[in-house]
Amino acid sequence: MSKNPLQHLISFEGGAVALLATALDKFNGTEPSESQLAFWAGFAEQCKLPLFNSGPSKVKLEYDGADLIMVWDSWAILLEAKIDDNSIRRGQLRAYYQKFRPQLGRDGFLHDASSMAIVFLTPSSSQAALQEFDDFDVDDNGDQKQLLHWEEILSLLKDSFSTLQNEQQEEPTKFFSSLILQGADRIAELLQDVAPGPMAVEWNPERRRCRDFAKDVQERVRELWHELHFNPVWSDKNADEIYANFGGDRAGNLYFDVFPDSRIFEDGSEHSKLHGELFFKLAGRPSSDLKAEFNRLDKQNLEGLFRVDKVIIDIRAFKIKMPIELSGYRSRLCDQVAGLFCLCLIRFRSFME
């Protein structure tokens, strides 16, 4: 099998995004080809944005940490692309939106934009990407978010740049179209080579039950403690997790994980129930004062305070862990876990702000 000439230029996500930037950019006033105009129109349609077919006026690759930002009409469009689940970071879309939204209309690259769209480009099979997208919302001010799949974009690239290739095209246009098509083939190879990462979740009924319970606990804690900084429920292959802090410099976080435990008995029957783990952890590099305060924590004292059977204190990791047996899924249990969560917040608040 012949090798793709772009295999080294497009070796992972950065090269794939660079190909999209190449297809979207106007290149210093050069008249766009019919192929490029067709791609612009299809891209605007897939993003479901009211964009004119004039294409973006500015395209910037790797702008201040983001994969790709462009200004198109009055829109600032941030495109974040993923090929491998392992590169998905929870809260990344929200962080980008909060970072770049205030820059609209001010001096700088986004001066001409008044609305923002976040476009998340992922493989269609990525459950981790779907979760990251669902857990993020834009403000109610006309901004938009859109989940696109590589399979759709690659099909659009091939349709746009291949159907109009003929003998009447000039050589530079033929070369450009050939470059884009070979790049699309190379991205398809990358997608085929990447196996599901360890973040991938098998969404069976038990895992949905875990996620629902974690969400219920989070909402109950929100009702009890309004000043908390909560991140959305996060799921990996093992558990569903909520965590919160007070946004202080010390950045200690309190976590609650829910995970299923299925056991096969001698008669062949299967019994499943939820298990939980509540744990507190200091983030970053704690000061010597915080370390000393942490080292004074007493295991038996915490077990009595929280009324739990077992507290594990990991001095080296600055982590406190409490396994919780979740014997059922009912509102009273949710209230109990939420209450314990709040009790931990009170005890560990001095580490968190």
KEKE-3310 file (N, C-alpha, C; in steps of 0.2 Angstrom, whole numbers, plus 5000, padded with zeros to 4 digits):
npx = (5004:5003:5011:5004:5008:5007:5009:5018:5017:5004:5002:4995:4982:4985:4991:4979:4970:4977:4976:4962:4962:4969:4961:4951:4956:4959:4971:4979:4971:4970:4960:4946:4944:4931:4930:4934:4925:4913:4916:4917:4903:4897:4903:4898:4885:4885:4889:4878:4876:4872:4880:4888:4893:4906:4917:4929:4936:4947:4959:4966:4978:4981:4978:4982:4981:4970:4964:4960:4954:4943:4937:4922:4911:4901:4904:4914:4922:4927:4936:4938:4947:4947:4954:4958:4951:4959:4965:4955:4949:4941:4930:4936:4930:4921:4931:4938:4928:4924:4936:4938:4927:4925:4934:4928:4924:4934:4950:4962:4963:4950:4942:4932:4921:4905:4897:4899:4904:4906:4914:4915:4924:4924:4927:4913:4910:4914:4910:4915:4918:4905:4900:4907:4904:4890:4890:4893:4887:4883:4881:4865:4863:4863:4874:4882:4884:4891:4892:4902:4906:4921:4919:4909:4915:4926:4919:4913:4924:4930:4919:4918:4931:4934:4924:4924:4936:4944:4950:4949:4953:4966:4983:4989:4977:4973:4983:4981:4968:4972:4981:4972:4963:4972:4976:4964:4962:4973:4969:4958:4965:4971:4960:4956:4966:4967:4962:4948:4950:4956:4947:4935:4917:4907:4890:4880:4865:4868:4879:4873:4864:4873:4878:4866:4864:4875:4873:4861:4865:4874:4865:4858:4867:4870:4858:4860:4872:4876:4887:4897:4909:4906:4911:4905:4897:4908:4913:4922:4930:4928:4920:4908:4909:4908:4915:4920:4924:4930:4935:4947:4964:4971:4965:4960:4951:4935:4929:4916:4914:4905:4902:4899:4896:4896:4892:4894:4884:4884:4873:4873:4866:4866:4871:4869:4875:4877:4892:4901:4913:4920:4931:4944:4956:4972:4977:4990:5005:5006:5008:5020:5013:5000:5003:5007:4995:4987:4994:4990:4978:4966:4962:4953:4945:4940:4932:4922:4917:4911:4904:4906:4912:4925:4940:4952:4968:4980:4995:5006:5001:4992:4978:4962:4951:4935:4926:4910:4895:4883:4867:4856:4845:4838:4829:4831:4844:4851:4850:4857:4870:4873:4872:4883:4893:4892:4896:4909:4914:4913:4922:4934:4936:4945:4956:4953:4951)
npy = (4994:5011:5025:5039:5055:5065:5060:5063:5076:5077:5070:5069:5077:5091:5093:5089:5099:5110:5107:5109:5123:5128:5125:5134:5146:5162:5166:5179:5188:5181:5175:5164:5147:5138:5126:5129:5139:5131:5122:5131:5135:5123:5121:5131:5128:5116:5120:5127:5141:5158:5162:5171:5167:5172:5167:5166:5180:5181:5169:5160:5149:5138:5148:5156:5145:5138:5127:5132:5148:5158:5173:5177:5185:5193:5184:5176:5161:5147:5133:5117:5103:5085:5069:5058:5050:5051:5064:5073:5085:5088:5101:5109:5116:5125:5132:5138:5146:5155:5162:5168:5174:5187:5194:5198:5211:5220:5227:5219:5202:5197:5208:5212:5204:5200:5190:5173:5157:5140:5126:5109:5097:5080:5062:5052:5041:5045:5044:5051:5063:5068:5069:5079:5089:5090:5094:5107:5124:5138:5156:5164:5173:5173:5167:5152:5134:5119:5103:5094:5080:5071:5063:5069:5081:5077:5070:5081:5089:5080:5080:5093:5097:5088:5085:5096:5096:5096:5097:5110:5118:5128:5125:5128:5128:5115:5108:5113:5108:5094:5093:5095:5085:5074:5076:5075:5061:5056:5060:5052:5040:5042:5042:5029:5022:5025:5018:5016:5026:5025:5033:5030:5026:5013:5014:5007:5001:5002:5011:5022:5024:5027:5039:5047:5047:5053:5066:5070:5070:5081:5092:5092:5096:5109:5116:5117:5124:5138:5145:5137:5132:5122:5109:5101:5085:5072:5058:5043:5028:5020:5027:5039:5056:5070:5086:5099:5116:5131:5141:5147:5152:5141:5130:5117:5102:5094:5078:5067:5051:5039:5022:5007:4990:4974:4958:4940:4927:4910:4903:4908:4920:4938:4952:4969:4984:5001:5009:5021:5034:5046:5059:5070:5081:5090:5102:5105:5111:5111:5123:5124:5127:5122:5109:5105:5107:5098:5086:5085:5080:5068:5051:5043:5053:5060:5049:5048:5061:5061:5050:5038:5022:5020:5029:5034:5041:5048:5053:5057:5059:5069:5067:5062:5049:5041:5027:5023:5014:5012:5007:5007:5016:5030:5045:5048:5043:5050:5063:5060:5058:5070:5078:5073:5077:5091:5092:5088:5099:5109:5105:5104:5116:5126:5122:5125:5138)
npz = (5000:4996:5003:5012:5006:5016:5028:5038:5040:5045:5058:5070:5080:5079:5066:5058:5061:5056:5042:5041:5043:5032:5022:5025:5025:5017:5011:5009:5000:4989:4975:4979:4975:4966:4973:4986:4989:4989:5000:5011:5011:5014:5027:5035:5034:5041:5054:5057:5057:5054:5042:5029:5012:5010:5017:5030:5038:5045:5051:5063:5069:5083:5093:5107:5115:5110:5098:5085:5079:5071:5063:5056:5047:5059:5068:5081:5079:5088:5086:5092:5091:5092:5091:5098:5112:5124:5124:5128:5139:5154:5156:5147:5136:5142:5149:5138:5133:5143:5143:5131:5127:5133:5126:5114:5102:5108:5107:5097:5091:5090:5088:5078:5081:5087:5092:5098:5094:5099:5092:5092:5087:5084:5084:5078:5087:5099:5116:5127:5122:5119:5131:5137:5128:5131:5144:5144:5142:5133:5136:5137:5126:5112:5108:5101:5102:5094:5090:5080:5068:5063:5053:5045:5041:5034:5023:5018:5014:5004:4995:4991:4986:4976:4967:4958:4952:4937:4919:4916:4927:4934:4936:4950:4957:4955:4962:4975:4978:4977:4988:4999:4998:4999:5012:5019:5017:5025:5038:5039:5040:5052:5061:5060:5065:5079:5094:5105:5119:5136:5143:5138:5139:5144:5141:5149:5158:5172:5173:5168:5179:5189:5185:5185:5199:5204:5198:5205:5218:5217:5213:5224:5234:5228:5231:5245:5247:5240:5236:5231:5219:5206:5195:5180:5181:5179:5169:5168:5162:5174:5184:5189:5193:5204:5208:5219:5224:5233:5225:5229:5232:5238:5233:5236:5233:5234:5231:5224:5220:5210:5207:5199:5205:5201:5205:5203:5208:5216:5211:5198:5197:5196:5205:5207:5213:5219:5223:5232:5234:5244:5244:5249:5242:5242:5230:5218:5224:5241:5254:5267:5279:5277:5275:5287:5294:5288:5292:5305:5306:5312:5311:5318:5324:5313:5308:5318:5317:5304:5305:5298:5293:5289:5287:5277:5277:5267:5269:5261:5248:5251:5254:5258:5260:5259:5259:5253:5256:5245:5246:5239:5227:5231:5236:5250:5252:5244:5250:5261:5257:5251:5262:5270:5261:5262:5276:5275:5268:5277:5287:5280:5274:5278:5271:5258:5254)
capx = (5000:5007:5011:5001:5014:5007:5009:5022:5014:4998:5003:4990:4977:4988:4991:4973:4967:4981:4973:4956:4964:4971:4955:4946:4959:4959:4978:4981:4967:4969:4953:4945:4942:4924:4930:4934:4918:4909:4918:4914:4896:4895:4905:4893:4878:4885:4889:4871:4877:4870:4886:4888:4898:4912:4922:4931:4940:4953:4960:4972:4979:4984:4978:4982:4979:4964:4966:4958:4949:4942:4932:4918:4906:4901:4905:4921:4921:4932:4935:4942:4946:4949:4954:4959:4948:4964:4966:4949:4950:4935:4929:4940:4926:4919:4936:4939:4922:4925:4942:4938:4920:4926:4938:4924:4923:4939:4956:4965:4961:4942:4939:4926:4916:4900:4894:4904:4902:4911:4913:4918:4925:4926:4925:4906:4910:4917:4906:4918:4917:4898:4899:4911:4899:4883:4891:4895:4882:4885:4876:4859:4864:4863:4880:4880:4889:4889:4896:4903:4910:4926:4917:4905:4919:4930:4915:4912:4931:4930:4914:4920:4937:4935:4919:4926:4943:4944:4955:4949:4956:4973:4988:4989:4970:4973:4988:4978:4963:4975:4983:4967:4961:4977:4975:4958:4963:4977:4965:4954:4969:4972:4954:4955:4971:4966:4958:4945:4955:4954:4941:4928:4913:4901:4884:4875:4860:4871:4883:4868:4862:4878:4878:4860:4864:4880:4869:4856:4869:4877:4860:4856:4872:4869:4853:4862:4878:4876:4893:4902:4911:4905:4912:4899:4898:4913:4913:4927:4928:4927:4916:4905:4912:4907:4919:4919:4929:4927:4939:4952:4971:4973:4963:4958:4945:4931:4926:4912:4914:4900:4904:4895:4899:4892:4895:4890:4884:4885:4868:4873:4863:4870:4868:4873:4874:4882:4897:4903:4919:4920:4938:4947:4963:4975:4979:4996:5010:5004:5013:5022:5008:4995:5005:5007:4988:4985:4997:4987:4971:4966:4958:4947:4941:4936:4927:4917:4914:4907:4900:4908:4915:4932:4943:4959:4972:4986:4999:5010:4997:4988:4972:4958:4946:4930:4922:4903:4891:4876:4863:4850:4845:4832:4830:4834:4851:4854:4851:4862:4877:4874:4874:4890:4897:4893:4899:4916:4916:4914:4928:4940:4936:4952:4961:4950:4950)
capy = (5000:5017:5029:5046:5060:5070:5056:5066:5083:5076:5064:5069:5082:5098:5093:5089:5106:5114:5106:5113:5130:5129:5125:5139:5153:5166:5167:5186:5191:5176:5173:5157:5143:5135:5121:5132:5142:5125:5120:5137:5135:5117:5121:5136:5124:5111:5124:5130:5148:5162:5165:5173:5163:5175:5164:5169:5186:5180:5162:5159:5142:5138:5155:5157:5138:5135:5124:5136:5153:5162:5178:5176:5190:5195:5178:5173:5154:5143:5126:5113:5096:5079:5063:5053:5052:5053:5071:5076:5087:5090:5108:5113:5120:5130:5137:5142:5151:5160:5165:5171:5178:5194:5198:5200:5218:5224:5228:5212:5198:5196:5215:5213:5199:5202:5184:5168:5150:5135:5121:5104:5092:5074:5056:5051:5036:5047:5046:5056:5070:5069:5071:5086:5094:5091:5097:5114:5128:5145:5161:5165:5180:5172:5163:5145:5128:5114:5096:5091:5074:5071:5059:5073:5086:5073:5069:5088:5091:5076:5082:5100:5098:5083:5086:5102:5095:5094:5099:5118:5121:5130:5120:5130:5126:5108:5106:5115:5103:5088:5093:5095:5078:5069:5078:5071:5054:5055:5061:5046:5035:5043:5040:5022:5019:5027:5014:5019:5027:5023:5037:5028:5024:5009:5017:5002:5004:5003:5017:5028:5024:5030:5046:5050:5048:5059:5072:5071:5073:5088:5097:5093:5101:5116:5119:5118:5128:5141:5148:5133:5131:5115:5107:5096:5078:5069:5051:5040:5021:5017:5030:5046:5060:5077:5089:5106:5120:5138:5145:5150:5150:5135:5125:5110:5100:5089:5074:5061:5046:5034:5017:5001:4984:4968:4951:4934:4922:4903:4901:4911:4927:4944:4957:4975:4990:5006:5011:5028:5036:5053:5061:5077:5081:5096:5102:5108:5110:5114:5127:5121:5128:5118:5102:5104:5107:5092:5081:5085:5077:5062:5046:5042:5059:5061:5044:5050:5067:5060:5044:5033:5016:5020:5035:5033:5047:5047:5059:5058:5062:5074:5065:5059:5045:5038:5023:5024:5009:5014:5001:5008:5023:5033:5052:5049:5041:5056:5068:5058:5059:5077:5081:5071:5081:5097:5091:5088:5105:5113:5102:5105:5123:5130:5120:5126:5145)
capz = (5000:4995:5009:5010:5007:5021:5034:5043:5042:5048:5062:5075:5080:5077:5058:5056:5062:5051:5036:5040:5043:5026:5018:5027:5025:5010:5008:5007:4995:4983:4974:4981:4970:4967:4978:4992:4991:4991:5007:5015:5012:5018:5034:5038:5035:5047:5060:5059:5059:5049:5039:5022:5009:5009:5020:5036:5036:5049:5053:5067:5071:5089:5096:5115:5118:5107:5091:5079:5080:5065:5063:5050:5048:5066:5073:5082:5079:5091:5084:5096:5088:5095:5087:5103:5119:5129:5124:5130:5146:5157:5157:5142:5132:5146:5150:5132:5132:5148:5142:5124:5126:5135:5121:5108:5102:5111:5103:5096:5085:5090:5088:5074:5082:5093:5094:5098:5093:5100:5088:5095:5081:5087:5080:5080:5092:5106:5121:5131:5119:5119:5138:5138:5125:5135:5151:5143:5139:5132:5139:5134:5122:5105:5106:5099:5102:5089:5090:5073:5068:5058:5047:5041:5039:5029:5018:5015:5010:4998:4990:4989:4982:4971:4961:4953:4949:4930:4915:4915:4933:4933:4940:4957:4960:4955:4967:4981:4979:4978:4994:5003:4997:5002:5019:5021:5017:5030:5044:5040:5043:5060:5065:5060:5069:5086:5097:5110:5125:5143:5145:5135:5144:5141:5144:5151:5163:5178:5172:5168:5186:5193:5183:5188:5206:5205:5196:5210:5224:5215:5213:5231:5237:5226:5235:5252:5247:5234:5235:5229:5212:5204:5188:5178:5182:5174:5168:5164:5161:5180:5189:5188:5198:5205:5213:5220:5228:5234:5221:5233:5230:5240:5228:5238:5230:5237:5226:5226:5214:5211:5202:5200:5207:5199:5208:5201:5214:5214:5207:5192:5197:5196:5210:5206:5217:5218:5228:5232:5237:5245:5245:5248:5240:5241:5223:5217:5230:5247:5258:5273:5284:5275:5276:5294:5296:5286:5296:5312:5305:5316:5308:5322:5325:5307:5307:5323:5315:5298:5306:5293:5296:5288:5284:5275:5276:5263:5270:5255:5243:5254:5251:5263:5257:5263:5255:5256:5253:5243:5246:5235:5224:5233:5238:5256:5252:5240:5255:5266:5254:5250:5269:5271:5257:5265:5282:5273:5266:5283:5290:5276:5271:5279:5266:5251:5252)
cpx = (5004:5006:5008:5007:5013:5007:5013:5020:5008:4999:4998:4985:4979:4988:4984:4969:4970:4978:4966:4957:4966:4965:4950:4949:4959:4965:4979:4978:4967:4962:4952:4942:4934:4924:4930:4928:4913:4910:4916:4907:4894:4897:4900:4887:4879:4886:4883:4872:4875:4876:4885:4894:4904:4918:4924:4936:4947:4953:4966:4972:4983:4984:4977:4979:4974:4967:4966:4953:4949:4937:4928:4911:4906:4903:4913:4919:4928:4931:4941:4941:4950:4949:4955:4955:4953:4966:4960:4950:4944:4935:4933:4936:4923:4925:4938:4934:4923:4931:4942:4932:4921:4930:4934:4923:4929:4945:4959:4961:4953:4939:4932:4920:4911:4897:4900:4900:4907:4909:4918:4918:4928:4924:4917:4905:4912:4911:4909:4918:4910:4897:4901:4906:4893:4884:4892:4889:4885:4879:4870:4859:4865:4870:4878:4886:4886:4894:4896:4907:4915:4923:4913:4910:4923:4926:4914:4919:4931:4925:4916:4926:4938:4930:4920:4933:4942:4949:4955:4952:4964:4977:4988:4983:4970:4977:4985:4973:4966:4978:4978:4964:4965:4977:4969:4959:4968:4974:4961:4958:4970:4966:4953:4960:4970:4960:4954:4950:4952:4948:4935:4924:4908:4895:4879:4870:4863:4875:4878:4865:4867:4878:4872:4861:4869:4877:4865:4859:4871:4871:4857:4861:4872:4864:4855:4868:4879:4882:4899:4903:4911:4907:4906:4901:4903:4913:4919:4925:4926:4921:4913:4907:4910:4913:4918:4924:4926:4931:4944:4959:4973:4971:4962:4952:4941:4928:4921:4912:4908:4902:4900:4899:4895:4896:4890:4890:4884:4879:4867:4869:4868:4867:4872:4871:4879:4886:4899:4910:4919:4928:4940:4954:4966:4978:4986:5001:5008:5009:5015:5017:5002:4997:5005:5000:4985:4987:4994:4980:4971:4961:4952:4942:4937:4930:4921:4913:4909:4903:4900:4912:4923:4934:4950:4963:4979:4990:5003:5007:4992:4980:4968:4952:4942:4925:4915:4899:4884:4872:4857:4850:4838:4834:4833:4841:4854:4855:4856:4869:4878:4875:4881:4895:4898:4896:4907:4918:4917:4921:4934:4940:4942:4957:4959:4949:4956)
cpy = (5006:5021:5036:5051:5065:5066:5059:5073:5082:5070:5064:5075:5089:5098:5093:5095:5110:5113:5110:5121:5132:5129:5131:5146:5156:5167:5174:5188:5186:5174:5166:5153:5141:5130:5124:5135:5136:5123:5125:5136:5129:5117:5126:5132:5119:5114:5127:5137:5152:5166:5166:5168:5166:5172:5168:5175:5185:5173:5162:5152:5143:5145:5155:5151:5135:5133:5129:5141:5157:5167:5178:5180:5193:5190:5177:5165:5150:5136:5122:5106:5091:5073:5057:5055:5054:5060:5076:5078:5090:5097:5112:5118:5126:5135:5141:5148:5157:5164:5170:5176:5185:5198:5200:5208:5223:5224:5221:5208:5197:5203:5216:5209:5202:5196:5178:5161:5145:5129:5115:5098:5086:5068:5055:5046:5038:5049:5051:5063:5072:5072:5078:5091:5096:5095:5105:5118:5135:5150:5162:5172:5179:5168:5156:5140:5123:5109:5094:5085:5074:5068:5064:5078:5083:5072:5076:5090:5087:5079:5089:5101:5092:5083:5091:5101:5093:5098:5107:5121:5123:5126:5122:5127:5118:5105:5107:5109:5096:5087:5092:5088:5073:5070:5074:5064:5052:5056:5055:5040:5035:5040:5033:5019:5020:5022:5018:5020:5025:5027:5035:5025:5019:5011:5011:5005:5006:5009:5023:5029:5028:5037:5050:5051:5053:5065:5074:5074:5080:5093:5098:5098:5108:5119:5121:5123:5131:5144:5144:5133:5124:5115:5102:5089:5075:5062:5048:5032:5017:5020:5037:5050:5067:5080:5097:5110:5127:5143:5149:5148:5144:5129:5118:5108:5094:5085:5069:5057:5041:5029:5011:4995:4978:4962:4946:4929:4915:4901:4904:4918:4932:4949:4963:4980:4995:5007:5018:5029:5044:5055:5068:5077:5089:5096:5106:5106:5114:5118:5122:5121:5123:5111:5101:5103:5100:5086:5080:5082:5070:5057:5045:5048:5061:5055:5045:5056:5065:5054:5039:5028:5017:5026:5033:5040:5045:5053:5061:5062:5068:5073:5061:5055:5041:5034:5023:5018:5012:5008:5001:5015:5026:5040:5052:5048:5047:5062:5066:5060:5066:5080:5079:5076:5088:5098:5091:5095:5110:5111:5104:5112:5127:5128:5122:5133:5149)
cpz = (5000:5001:5007:5011:5012:5028:5040:5045:5046:5052:5068:5074:5077:5069:5055:5056:5057:5044:5035:5040:5036:5021:5019:5026:5017:5007:5005:5001:4989:4981:4975:4975:4971:4972:4985:4994:4993:4998:5012:5017:5016:5025:5038:5039:5041:5053:5062:5061:5053:5046:5032:5019:5007:5012:5026:5034:5040:5051:5057:5070:5078:5092:5103:5118:5114:5100:5086:5081:5073:5066:5056:5051:5055:5071:5074:5083:5082:5089:5088:5093:5092:5091:5092:5109:5124:5129:5126:5138:5148:5158:5152:5138:5136:5148:5144:5132:5137:5147:5136:5124:5128:5130:5115:5108:5105:5106:5103:5091:5084:5090:5084:5076:5088:5095:5094:5097:5095:5096:5090:5090:5084:5082:5083:5085:5099:5111:5126:5129:5119:5126:5139:5134:5129:5141:5150:5140:5138:5135:5134:5130:5115:5103:5105:5101:5097:5090:5082:5073:5062:5052:5042:5038:5033:5023:5014:5011:5004:4993:4987:4984:4977:4965:4956:4950:4941:4926:4915:4921:4931:4938:4948:4960:4960:4961:4974:4983:4981:4985:5000:5003:5000:5010:5022:5022:5023:5037:5045:5042:5050:5064:5065:5064:5077:5089:5102:5116:5131:5146:5143:5140:5141:5145:5144:5156:5170:5178:5172:5175:5190:5191:5185:5195:5207:5203:5202:5216:5222:5216:5220:5235:5235:5230:5242:5252:5241:5232:5232:5221:5210:5197:5187:5180:5177:5174:5165:5164:5168:5184:5186:5194:5198:5209:5213:5224:5229:5230:5224:5230:5232:5236:5230:5235:5234:5232:5229:5220:5216:5205:5204:5202:5206:5202:5205:5207:5212:5210:5200:5192:5198:5200:5209:5211:5216:5224:5227:5236:5238:5247:5244:5247:5239:5234:5223:5222:5236:5250:5264:5279:5283:5276:5283:5297:5294:5290:5303:5312:5308:5312:5312:5323:5319:5306:5312:5320:5309:5299:5300:5296:5295:5284:5283:5274:5273:5264:5264:5249:5245:5252:5257:5259:5261:5259:5258:5252:5251:5241:5241:5232:5226:5236:5245:5256:5249:5245:5260:5263:5253:5257:5271:5267:5260:5272:5281:5271:5272:5286:5286:5272:5272:5274:5259:5249:5255)
residu = (MET:SER:LYS:ASN:PRO:LEU:GLN:HIS:LEU:ILE:SER:PHE:GLU:GLY:GLY:ALA:VAL:ALA:LEU:LEU:ALA:THR:ALA:LEU:ASP:LYS:PHE:ASN:GLY:THR:GLU:PRO:SER:GLU:SER:GLN:LEU:ALA:PHE:TRP:ALA:GLY:PHE:ALA:GLU:GLN:CYS:LYS:LEU:PRO:LEU:PHE:ASN:SER:GLY:PRO:SER:LYS:VAL:LYS:LEU:GLU:TYR:ASP:GLY:ALA:ASP:LEU:ILE:MET:VAL:TRP:ASP:SER:TRP:ALA:ILE:LEU:LEU:GLU:ALA:LYS:ILE:ASP:ASP:ASN:SER:ILE:ARG:ARG:GLY:GLN:LEU:ARG:ALA:TYR:TYR:GLN:LYS:PHE:ARG:PRO:GLN:LEU:GLY:ARG:ASP:GLY:PHE:LEU:HIS:ASP:ALA:SER:SER:MET:ALA:ILE:VAL:PHE:LEU:THR:PRO:SER:SER:SER:GLN:ALA:ALA:LEU:GLN:GLU:PHE:ASP:ASP:PHE:ASP:VAL:ASP:ASP:ASN:GLY:ASP:GLN:LYS:GLN:LEU:LEU:HIS:TRP:GLU:GLU:ILE:LEU:SER:LEU:LEU:LYS:ASP:SER:PHE:SER:THR:LEU:GLN:ASN:GLU:GLN:GLN:GLU:GLU:PRO:THR:LYS:PHE:PHE:SER:SER:LEU:ILE:LEU:GLN:GLY:ALA:ASP:ARG:ILE:ALA:GLU:LEU:LEU:GLN:ASP:VAL:ALA:PRO:GLY:PRO:MET:ALA:VAL:GLU:TRP:ASN:PRO:GLU:ARG:ARG:ARG:CYS:ARG:ASP:PHE:ALA:LYS:ASP:VAL:GLN:GLU:ARG:VAL:ARG:GLU:LEU:TRP:HIS:GLU:LEU:HIS:PHE:ASN:PRO:VAL:TRP:SER:ASP:LYS:ASN:ALA:ASP:GLU:ILE:TYR:ALA:ASN:PHE:GLY:GLY:ASP:ARG:ALA:GLY:ASN:LEU:TYR:PHE:ASP:VAL:PHE:PRO:ASP:SER:ARG:ILE:PHE:GLU:ASP:GLY:SER:GLU:HIS:SER:LYS:LEU:HIS:GLY:GLU:LEU:PHE:PHE:LYS:LEU:ALA:GLY:ARG:PRO:SER:SER:ASP:LEU:LYS:ALA:GLU:PHE:ASN:ARG:LEU:ASP:LYS:GLN:ASN:LEU:GLU:GLY:LEU:PHE:ARG:VAL:ASP:LYS:VAL:ILE:ILE:ASP:ILE:ARG:ALA:PHE:LYS:ILE:LYS:MET:PRO:ILE:GLU:LEU:SER:GLY:TYR:ARG:SER:ARG:LEU:CYS:ASP:GLN:VAL:ALA:GLY:LEU:PHE:CYS:LEU:CYS:LEU:ILE:ARG:PHE:ARG:SER:PHE:MET:GLU)
# end
